[in-house]
Amino acid sequence: MSTATNTKDSKPDYSINNSDVVEKYKTAGTISQKALAFVKSLIKDGAKVYDLAQQGDEFIEEEVSKIYNSKKNKVESKGIAFPTSLTPNNIADHLSPINADDSANRALKNGDLVKIHLGAQIDGFASNIAETVVVGASESEPVTGKKADVLTAAFKASEAALRVIKPGNKNYDVTKIVAQVASEYGVVPLEGMLSHNQERNVLTGPKEIIINPNEAQRSQVDSFEFEVGQVFGLDILVSSGEGKVKPADIRTSIYKLTGNNYQLKLKSSHLVFNEIKRKASHFPFAIKNLDDPTKGSAGLKENVSHGTMIAYDIFQEKEGEFIAQVYVTVAITKNGLVKFSSTEFDEKLIKSEKDLSAELKELISKSLKVKKAKA
């Protein structure tokens, strides 16, 4: 087993060539999947979003606290890579209410389509995940209609995209295949949504995959070719509406440090900056997890306006429409694509009347592993 050595002459190997790095990504992915399953088990009619998000975060913290504790394998950081958010129906993502009294703290009800997004990181290697469920769905009362169409399209588009992410193909090949799958289900990818390459302590690397770009967005995202060794967080969101979102009237509650410095003037700005740095370092952080969420959030505005933090703002489609999301973390290896986090799709619960073309079905049926040429 190779390890990251750090002598005067050599830098640690943080690439996926290092089996220790792969192990950390996989361990983070296992925790993310367990946390997702746990949150799914709590979703029922009347469950409050704040409580579920809080329990999801506590589950991740508890799981990471059990591992990488010995002197031999101690790590620089471990914890939440993306705070648990539960975002219903026509709202796109990032709903994680600040406290139980927050107006965003909705009670879920049967029939709500809910996106669960969360993630864990070990030593800066993050494996995030998102899946979409419908409250109260069962085999006897499966999801049908346009909810079933967006759920199926999001999952199948993600699976098709994974088969296109390979050396020799380009990021815009993914853009194209996601659009094809969505159109066969009569739905639309969310305009301008980005997926990024990942590195240690970096969730949003410079290599971007865009879905459903308008002309201005297309000119901003450079074309690149996929290469062995790259890790991506593939984020697919599709809508039953027009695919265009606008800012929702919901307070932003997830922030991330940018690494930029600025002489902040307000004491509250310094305090919230230092607390997020201590608790989340390079990863997104939910305001509900501050020591004092009400007091602490006073300093966020100055941090955002001077670029020391970015806000994960909340956007929405038209009322009555539905957005479904699937997020997986994957690596391109010489043996094919490896999923560090993986979602489920239960065809007994989700019954779309639409179907894929034979060509797309064949693509999705392909193994993610590369067949080795016979000697």
Secondary structure, DSSP 8 states (H G I E B T S, - for coil): -------SS-----STTSHHHHHHHHHHHHHHHHHHHHHHHH--TT-BHHHHHHHHHHHHHHHHHTSS-STTT--S-EEEEEEEEEEETTB-S----SSTT-TT--B--TT-EEEEEEEEEETTEEEEEEEEEETT--SSS-B-HHHHHHHHHHHHHHHHHHHH-STT-BHHHHHHHHHHHHHHTT-EE-TTEEEEEEBTTBSS-S-EEEES--HHHHHHS---B--TT-EEEEEEEEESS-S--EE-SS---EEEE-S-------HHHHHHHHHHHHHHTTS-EEGGGSSSHHHHGGGHHHHHHTTSEEE---EE--TT--EEEEEEEEEEETTEEEESS-----TTTB--S----HHHHHHHHS-SB------
